[in-house]
Amino acid sequence: MAGGWLDFIGAALSARRRRLYVAARMPAVAARKPSALLKSCAGLGITSLVCRYAQAYEIEIDTRAGHIAVAVLKTGAFQPEVMEVLAAALGDRRPLFVNVGANIGTTLLNAHRRGFARLVGIEPVARNFALLEGNMARNGIDARLHRMALGRAAGTLEINLDPRNAGGHSFHALPGAQGTERVAVGRLDALDLAEPFVLWMDTEGFEAEVLAGAGPELLARHCAAICVELSPLHSGPGPALEVLDLIAGLFPRLTDGAGAAVDVPALRARIAAGAVGQIDLVGLRVPAGPGPAAGDGAGKGAGKNARPGVLTAP
């Protein structure tokens, strides 16, 4: 025990020993007490860690990334089960995969794991984008990455920064926000998506604005499937209902993130009553595929039994 405390004190005094200390102990601690590990990293001035992801990749996570970092450390992945629902129902992996609000790249890695080979990532916040770029490069993934947000009109906007959750930055009012960052904004229909694509959105209440930038025909003609984290918690009921109605009108098959069919009138009533904070919605035009396609099965079990091991702790 005394040796452990001496190691900890030495780690606190030396940047090099901080990295070695965390790297040596993370595999044993991460899965059991990820929040405690992240808190210790904050105290030691360690802002990021590199660990295994989905038993197939390496990923650098922000130690201030909140529930994303906790999930990666504890289970080895972040929301792979939602990707399973979409990929299994869609069947076809040929469409372009477009991730709006790509954060540090967990969704793009999940998509790649499930066989999507052509990836586009949109992320406006500088810190997240730097990690996103690095995570694609470290895994040899050639993704088209854009440092910007998407919205109704091109220009710039101030995004509120969440100090406790790097996946929680929002253009809407954010209790406890610490500062803002001015970011570029483009339109979805300016991305040259004149081919089938899958649209995955995690934009903390900006969903209606993103879809307004798609133009009147883009989604109807080319969007094969959509996954949206709908966030009336941030946007309020009105914009969330607009998004729900648009998705339900375009995609006859609508499920939640667990694959259960959505009762649209009932969900509308709950959103209008303020009873829904956030919900994942998956919309598809086509029935489930007849069998496994390229990449099927590659991600089975990811996030359940994976145990990340630190490769480096910069």
C-alpha positions as CSV (number, residue, x, y, z in Angstrom):
1,M,0.0,0.0,0.0
2,A,2.8,2.4,0.9
3,G,4.5,1.7,-2.4
4,G,1.3,2.5,-4.2
5,W,1.0,5.9,-2.5
6,L,4.6,6.7,-3.3
7,D,4.0,5.8,-6.9
8,F,1.0,8.1,-6.9
9,I,2.9,11.0,-5.4
10,G,5.7,10.5,-7.8
11,A,3.2,10.5,-10.7
12,A,1.7,13.8,-9.5
13,L,5.2,15.4,-9.6
14,S,6.4,14.2,-13.0
15,A,4.6,14.4,-16.4
16,R,6.5,11.3,-17.6
17,R,5.6,9.4,-14.5
18,R,2.0,10.5,-14.7
19,R,1.8,8.9,-18.2
20,L,3.4,5.7,-16.9
21,Y,1.3,5.5,-13.8
22,V,-2.0,5.8,-15.6
23,A,-0.9,3.5,-18.4
24,A,0.1,0.8,-16.0
25,R,-3.1,0.9,-14.0
26,M,-5.8,1.7,-16.5
27,P,-6.6,-1.9,-17.7
28,A,-7.3,-2.9,-14.1
29,V,-9.2,0.2,-13.1
30,A,-11.0,1.4,-16.3
31,A,-13.7,-1.2,-16.5
32,R,-14.5,-1.2,-12.8
33,K,-14.3,2.5,-12.0
34,P,-14.1,4.6,-15.2
35,S,-15.4,7.7,-13.5
36,A,-12.8,7.5,-10.8
37,L,-10.1,7.0,-13.3
38,L,-11.2,10.0,-15.3
39,K,-11.4,12.2,-12.2
40,S,-7.8,11.1,-11.3
41,C,-6.7,12.0,-14.8
42,A,-8.1,15.5,-14.4
43,G,-6.3,15.9,-11.1
44,L,-3.0,14.8,-12.7
45,G,-3.5,17.1,-15.7
46,I,-4.0,14.2,-18.2
47,T,-6.4,15.4,-20.9
48,S,-6.6,12.4,-23.1
49,L,-6.0,8.6,-23.1
50,V,-5.4,6.1,-25.9
51,C,-7.2,2.8,-25.5
52,R,-8.6,-0.1,-27.4
53,Y,-12.0,0.4,-29.1
54,A,-14.4,-2.4,-30.1
55,Q,-11.6,-4.9,-29.9
56,A,-10.4,-3.8,-33.3
57,Y,-9.2,-0.2,-33.2
58,E,-7.2,2.3,-31.1
59,I,-8.9,5.5,-30.0
60,E,-7.8,8.6,-28.2
61,I,-10.5,9.8,-25.8
62,D,-10.8,13.2,-24.1
63,T,-10.8,12.5,-20.3
64,R,-13.4,15.3,-20.0
65,A,-15.8,13.6,-22.5
66,G,-18.3,12.6,-19.9
67,H,-20.5,9.6,-20.7
68,I,-18.6,8.9,-24.0
69,A,-15.3,8.4,-22.1
70,V,-17.0,6.4,-19.4
71,A,-18.7,4.0,-21.9
72,V,-15.5,3.5,-23.9
73,L,-13.5,2.7,-20.7
74,K,-16.1,0.5,-19.2
75,T,-17.4,-1.5,-22.1
76,G,-14.9,-0.9,-24.9
77,A,-17.2,1.1,-27.2
78,F,-19.9,3.8,-27.3
79,Q,-23.4,2.9,-28.5
80,P,-22.5,0.0,-30.8
81,E,-26.0,-1.4,-30.2
82,V,-27.7,1.4,-32.1
83,M,-25.4,0.8,-35.0
84,E,-26.3,-2.9,-34.9
85,V,-30.0,-2.0,-35.2
86,L,-29.4,0.3,-38.2
87,A,-26.9,-2.0,-40.0
88,A,-28.9,-5.2,-39.5
89,A,-32.1,-3.5,-40.8
90,L,-30.4,-1.8,-43.7
91,G,-28.4,-4.7,-45.0
92,D,-26.7,-2.8,-47.7
93,R,-23.3,-1.3,-46.8
94,R,-22.7,0.4,-50.1
95,P,-24.2,3.8,-49.3
96,L,-22.0,6.7,-48.1
97,F,-22.1,7.0,-44.3
98,V,-22.5,10.6,-43.2
99,N,-22.0,11.4,-39.5
100,V,-23.1,14.9,-38.4
101,G,-21.8,15.6,-35.0
102,A,-19.0,13.1,-35.3
103,N,-17.3,14.1,-32.0
104,I,-14.1,12.0,-31.6
105,G,-15.1,9.3,-34.1
106,T,-16.8,6.6,-32.1
107,T,-19.8,6.4,-34.5
108,L,-17.5,6.3,-37.6
109,L,-15.5,3.5,-36.0
110,N,-18.8,1.6,-35.3
111,A,-19.9,2.1,-38.9
112,H,-16.5,1.0,-40.2
113,R,-16.7,-2.1,-38.0
114,R,-20.1,-2.9,-39.5
115,G,-18.8,-2.7,-43.0
116,F,-19.4,0.8,-44.2
117,A,-16.3,1.7,-46.2
118,R,-17.0,5.3,-47.3
119,L,-17.3,7.6,-44.4
120,V,-17.9,11.4,-44.0
121,G,-17.5,13.1,-40.6
122,I,-18.8,16.5,-39.7
123,E,-17.6,18.0,-36.4
124,P,-17.4,21.8,-35.5
125,V,-15.5,21.9,-32.2
126,A,-11.7,22.2,-32.5
127,R,-10.8,19.9,-29.7
128,N,-13.2,17.2,-30.8
129,F,-12.1,17.6,-34.5
130,A,-8.4,17.2,-33.6
131,L,-9.2,13.9,-31.9
132,L,-11.5,12.8,-34.7
133,E,-8.7,13.4,-37.3
134,G,-6.2,11.6,-35.2
135,N,-8.4,8.6,-34.5
136,M,-9.2,8.1,-38.2
137,A,-5.5,8.4,-39.1
138,R,-4.3,6.1,-36.3
139,N,-6.6,3.3,-37.7
140,G,-5.8,3.9,-41.4
141,I,-9.3,5.0,-42.2
142,D,-9.7,7.3,-45.2
143,A,-12.7,9.4,-44.1
144,R,-13.8,12.7,-45.5
145,L,-13.7,15.0,-42.5
146,H,-15.1,18.6,-42.3
147,R,-14.5,20.9,-39.4
148,M,-17.9,22.7,-39.3
149,A,-21.5,22.4,-38.2
150,L,-24.4,21.9,-40.5
151,G,-27.5,24.2,-40.4
152,R,-30.2,26.1,-42.2
153,A,-27.8,28.6,-43.7
154,A,-24.0,28.9,-44.3
155,G,-22.1,31.2,-42.0
156,T,-20.7,31.1,-38.5
157,L,-22.3,30.5,-35.1
158,E,-21.3,30.4,-31.4
159,I,-21.5,27.0,-29.8
160,N,-21.8,26.6,-26.1
161,L,-19.1,24.4,-24.5
162,D,-20.0,21.8,-21.9
163,P,-17.0,21.5,-19.5
164,R,-18.2,18.1,-18.2
165,N,-19.2,16.4,-21.5
166,A,-17.3,16.9,-24.8
167,G,-20.3,15.3,-26.5
168,G,-22.7,17.8,-25.0
169,H,-21.7,21.1,-26.7
170,S,-24.8,22.8,-28.1
171,F,-26.0,25.8,-30.0
172,H,-28.9,26.0,-27.6
173,A,-28.7,27.4,-24.1
174,L,-26.6,25.1,-21.9
175,P,-26.8,25.3,-18.1
176,G,-23.2,25.3,-16.7
177,A,-21.6,26.1,-20.1
178,Q,-18.1,27.4,-19.8
179,G,-17.4,29.7,-22.8
180,T,-18.3,29.4,-26.4
181,E,-16.5,28.7,-29.7
182,R,-17.2,30.4,-33.0
183,V,-17.6,27.7,-35.6
184,A,-18.2,27.5,-39.4
185,V,-21.6,26.4,-40.5
186,G,-22.5,24.8,-43.9
187,R,-25.5,23.2,-45.5
188,L,-26.1,19.5,-45.9
189,D,-27.0,19.9,-49.6
190,A,-23.6,21.5,-50.2
191,L,-21.8,18.2,-49.4
192,D,-22.4,16.9,-53.0
193,L,-24.4,13.8,-51.8
194,A,-25.8,12.9,-55.2
195,E,-25.8,9.2,-54.4
196,P,-27.4,6.9,-51.7
197,F,-26.3,7.8,-48.2
198,V,-27.0,7.0,-44.6
199,L,-27.4,10.0,-42.3
200,W,-26.4,9.7,-38.6
201,M,-27.0,12.9,-36.5
202,D,-26.1,13.7,-33.0
203,T,-26.4,17.5,-32.7
204,E,-27.8,18.2,-29.2
205,G,-31.0,19.8,-30.4
206,F,-29.9,21.2,-33.7
207,E,-31.6,18.5,-35.7
208,A,-34.3,20.6,-37.3
209,E,-31.7,23.1,-38.5
210,V,-29.5,20.4,-40.0
211,L,-32.4,18.9,-41.9
212,A,-33.6,22.4,-43.1
213,G,-30.2,22.6,-44.8
214,A,-30.9,19.5,-46.9
215,G,-33.1,21.2,-49.4
216,P,-36.5,19.9,-50.5
217,E,-35.3,16.8,-52.5
218,L,-32.0,15.6,-51.1
219,L,-33.4,13.4,-48.3
220,A,-36.3,12.1,-50.4
221,R,-34.0,11.1,-53.4
222,H,-30.9,9.9,-51.8
223,C,-31.1,9.2,-48.0
224,A,-31.4,5.4,-47.7
225,A,-31.6,5.5,-43.9
226,I,-31.4,7.9,-41.0
227,C,-30.4,7.7,-37.3
228,V,-31.2,10.8,-35.2
229,E,-30.6,11.5,-31.5
230,L,-33.7,13.6,-31.1
231,S,-33.2,16.1,-28.3
232,P,-36.3,18.0,-27.3
233,L,-34.4,18.5,-24.0
234,H,-32.3,21.1,-25.9
235,S,-34.5,22.3,-28.8
236,G,-37.8,22.3,-27.1
237,P,-40.9,20.4,-28.3
238,G,-41.6,22.4,-31.5
239,P,-38.4,21.7,-33.5
240,A,-38.4,18.1,-32.2
241,L,-41.9,17.5,-33.5
242,E,-40.9,19.0,-36.9
243,V,-38.1,16.4,-37.1
244,L,-40.2,13.5,-36.0
245,D,-42.9,14.4,-38.6
246,L,-40.3,14.8,-41.4
247,I,-38.6,11.4,-40.6
248,A,-41.9,9.6,-40.2
249,G,-43.1,11.0,-43.5
250,L,-40.0,9.9,-45.4
251,F,-39.1,6.6,-43.8
252,P,-42.0,4.1,-43.5
253,R,-40.0,1.9,-41.1
254,L,-39.3,3.8,-37.8
255,T,-37.7,2.2,-34.7
256,D,-36.0,3.4,-31.6
257,G,-32.4,2.7,-30.9
258,A,-33.2,-0.7,-29.5
259,G,-35.0,-1.7,-32.7
260,A,-38.6,-1.5,-31.3
261,A,-41.2,0.0,-33.6
262,V,-42.1,3.6,-32.8
263,D,-45.8,4.5,-32.2
264,V,-45.5,8.0,-33.8
265,P,-48.7,9.5,-32.5
266,A,-47.8,8.3,-29.0
267,L,-44.3,9.7,-29.3
268,R,-45.7,13.0,-30.6
269,A,-47.9,13.3,-27.5
270,R,-45.0,12.6,-25.1
271,I,-42.7,15.1,-26.8
272,A,-45.5,17.8,-26.8
273,A,-46.0,17.1,-23.1
274,G,-42.3,17.5,-22.3
275,A,-42.0,13.9,-21.3
276,V,-39.0,13.1,-23.7
277,G,-35.5,14.4,-23.1
278,Q,-33.6,12.5,-25.8
279,I,-34.5,9.5,-27.9
280,D,-32.6,7.6,-30.7
281,L,-34.7,7.2,-33.9
282,V,-33.8,4.9,-36.8
283,G,-35.7,5.4,-40.0
284,L,-35.5,3.1,-43.1
285,R,-37.1,3.0,-46.5
286,V,-36.5,-0.7,-47.1
287,P,-37.3,-3.9,-45.2
288,A,-34.5,-5.8,-43.5
289,G,-32.0,-7.5,-45.9
290,P,-32.4,-11.2,-46.7
291,G,-29.1,-12.1,-45.0
292,P,-25.6,-10.9,-43.9
293,A,-23.9,-8.4,-46.1
294,A,-20.3,-7.4,-46.3
295,G,-19.1,-6.7,-42.7
296,D,-22.0,-8.5,-41.0
297,G,-21.0,-10.1,-37.7
298,A,-17.8,-8.1,-37.4
299,G,-19.0,-6.0,-34.5
300,K,-21.0,-8.7,-32.6
301,G,-20.2,-8.5,-29.0
302,A,-18.4,-5.2,-29.3
303,G,-19.1,-3.1,-26.2
304,K,-20.1,-6.1,-24.1
305,N,-16.9,-8.1,-23.4
306,A,-14.2,-5.7,-24.7
307,R,-11.7,-4.6,-22.1
308,P,-9.6,-1.6,-23.2
309,G,-5.9,-1.5,-22.5
310,V,-3.9,1.7,-22.5
311,L,-1.4,2.1,-25.3
312,T,-0.3,5.5,-24.3
313,A,-1.5,8.3,-22.1
314,P,-0.4,11.6,-23.5
